């Protein structure tokens, strides 16, 4: 047998490097982005609900609505800085950016409609804004689905699909419930102006129904945030 050369240095085994898309720094940045999106949703829900009952001056209500979009804008900026996680990642972010800009443009009509609920132009813009916010919540859930596709997390992907479906279903159920109540009360026959006046005076319990899609989307954002953070921790252990 030949003795080993004392000058020979055996190579030290090193852990394999993760693929570039799943580096811990990138996962942590994704987690921070979804954390911003998560915190923006209760702030948005509170702002829109408070505007309808707020005694604040008009300029303060405008400021409250605009400030409520800042965490969401910060979250999208952070996620855009992560690069293209999937082939459709840039498309999702682009749609969300467009929907946020349209929402910011239309949000003052909530204040104006509150002050003049019988004004048809204000009411029409509020209806368009509500539809834009619905699409915004749907796209947020689908963005979480793209993140799940990137990480290979089937559970999060299923939850994101269920999330946007529940957002649409809850919104439709709320609208149908209001139409049914107005029909039973005979308000539909009274005309559009009467319906608008009643909508501006909805009881607090009825307004809570509009918060359910925000709560569902916030849950999916939290799941995306915690999943990416857990993957980042596991990759360095």
Helices and strands as residue ranges (DSSP letters): G 20-22, H 24-51, H 58-67, H 70-80, H 89-106, H 108-115, H 120-151, H 154-184, H 192-199, H 204-208, G 209-211, H 212-236
